Each structure stands twice: as structure tokens, then as C-alpha cells.
Amino acid sequence: MRTQDFFFDLPEALIAQEPSGERGDDRLMVLRRPACGDEPGSETAPDCKIEHRLVRDLPELLPEDTLLVLNNSRVRKARVYGTSRESGGTVEFLLIKQTAATEWEALCKKTKRKKAGSVFVFSGDNGAMLAQQGAASAKPAKQKTVTETAETAIEAEIMRHTEDGVILRFNRPIDDAYLDRHGHIPLPPYIRRNDTAQDAARYQNVYAKPHGSIASPTAGLHLTEALLAKIRERGIETAFITLHVGLGTFLPVRTERVEDHRMHEEAYTIDEKCAEQVNCALRERRPVTAVGTTSLRCLESAWRDGRVEPGSRTTGIFIYPGYEFNVVDSLFTNFHTPCSTLLMLVCALAGRDRIMAAYQKAVSEHYRFFSYGDAMLIG
């Protein structure tokens, strides 16, 4: 299977740069799959149809016996800026995950030019200054001198290179409290602006709890407490898993053949309560709807011996056409980037031809794409 088979033309104007005015006001494309027995890839299946709705209609679009599973991972303010001891220039780092008490795996631009042994200064004063810059520039201005005192300065040394980035060793632990004060929301690169105070709220799900993601599980950005209350009022049950979004979710596919791509491992947790909710729904043949591809990947990763098994593990599951789903029946999701693992996942669920036709329809109907864009319900 060729990676290029999942390419589509997307006008740049359709890539959402800002969230909508209010959560839940976004458009919703509803894609109804063919009934059991119809050929999965057939665009002419008798009940294959598209509806154009709004996200606020979601409660009435879900069957009353649905189990809705959501990812409650909280996005870290994982984008930080360090000032080079050597050059005085400012370098942006994205802290991926903590690998030791004072060590973090990080991404940065022009990684190969960053030498092992290079030292960068991160501090409260520096972070506050950069935050005030907001969207004034595409990147922070260079600082020609390092003036931080020993009491305020936090330093990090590049210890070594990894496959995709570097390992930074800080001179003291960096925790989420520090990042909440001095870090920045890691907006994806296709949002061509700096983060603002608005993003600190709108790029976070209203039900987010444990820190750990470097990108938002964005399908949930559409949901409000009021909308979730309406969903529950209809008798629809909700359950929460945690999958911390990492490189596995958003790194591009660089191989010509889909089957040659390898996913990075991501940490997930399914507690006893959630596992029992899912297993009960499966026993009772009730539909399981995942909110977002991360929820879906988490559930499918936890399938063992005919049931979803609770626990904390890592997953590198890669779902593409040909995959047989064990847990999830339907998916509430955003529109995804061309040739991405996320697009391949939704194609596995609904059929490649059907999804590509739906995406073409979304382009012609001027749906907004990606993190701050519109949504799709694959039922």
C-alpha cells in the first residue's frame, strides 16, 4: 500500500488558524457507513451517505445505548526557549517526555547543527519576557547576552542526539508547575502564529486532567460541559482513558510503503472502571464510540483475550486499511492531514475510497481542517 494513496489537495485557506467563536459551534460532517454485508470500499453502498450538521447536534446523532470514550490527557506547555551560552541566540525546544529526573527528550529545529555539550539557559525572567511577546513575531528575538543570575537561571546541556531530536539534561528538575508558568502551548506547525492566552484554554479539553501530551487530543476540543451533560441526559454513558499524545500520533510517514512505517511508543492508562464499562458494552453489544483517534488507538491497544484489559502500558499500534477492529464501532474526530497515520486510521474504519471522497466533499464545502477545524462523525 502506497503512502501517496492517502494524499489529497488541501487549500491552505482551509487550515484553521484560530478556534471557532464558541466550543461546539463547529460544523460536523456525519458519514454513515454501509450496513454489514456491503463491500467496505464501495462508494455506492445503499446507505452510504453524508449529512452536514453542527457539533451541538452530536447528542441526538448518537444511539442512546452508546458508550462514549474520551481521552482526558492534559497538554503540557512543553514549548520552551533557551538562550545559547555560546552564541546568545534563542532556540525553541519541544519537550517530548521526561527520561530521567533531570533529563528530557526534546525536538528542536536544525537538530544536527546542535552539538552535544552545548548549553542553553532557561529562566523565569526569560520565560516571562517571551510570553509577553505573544504573537508579535514568528519567533522570539535573539538575546545577545545572558544576564540571568545563578539563583534564577536554569541550564540544560545537550547530552546526545536521538533519532528525532536530542536529550537535554537540566541542572535541576523541570516539572509541570514550572512549565505552566514559563512554557508555551505547543501549537502544531501548521498554525502559523505564536500561542496566546486564549490558546491556553482553547487548546485544552474541558475534561483534561493528567499532564503528559505534547499535542491536544483535538476531537475533544469541540465538547463543552453543557454538551456532555446533554449527552448524559440522553442516557449515553461516558468513560475516560488516558493516552499521552507523543511523537507516535503526529510524526509524518516518511516511507513510500505504508507497511514500512513504524510508530513511536506512547503511554496510556485504562483504569478498572473504564475497562469494565467497555467490556460491559461489548458483552451487551452496545456501540462504542471513540472521541478522537487517540481514544480509539488506546482501546484497540488494550484488547487482549477477548476483552479490554486495564493497566498502564505503552503502545505503538499503527492502524491502517486492513486492520480488523475489536472494540470501536464509530469515531468522532477532526479532519486530518494528507498522508498521515491519522488519515490512514479513519480510512481503516470506513474504507479508503469512502473517506477520500468525504474529504473531497469537505474541501468543496469549505470545512475547516485540523486541530482548530471542524469535525466528522463516522457512524
Beta strands, then each sheet from edge to edge (+ up, - down):
strand 1: 27-32
strand 2: 49-54
strand 3: 67-71
strand 4: 74-75
strand 5: 79-84
strand 6: 90-100
strand 7: 103-108
strand 8: 119-123
strand 9: 153-161
strand 10: 166-170
strand 11: 211-213
strand 12: 237-243
strand 13: 266-270
strand 14: 288-291
strand 15: 303-304
strand 16: 307-308
strand 17: 311-315
strand 18: 330-334
strand 19: 375-378
sheet 1: 2+ 1- 19- 18+ 14+ 3+ 12+ 13- 17+
sheet 2: 4+ 11+
sheet 3: 5+ 6- 7+ 10- 9+ 8- 5+
sheet 4: 15+ 16-
end
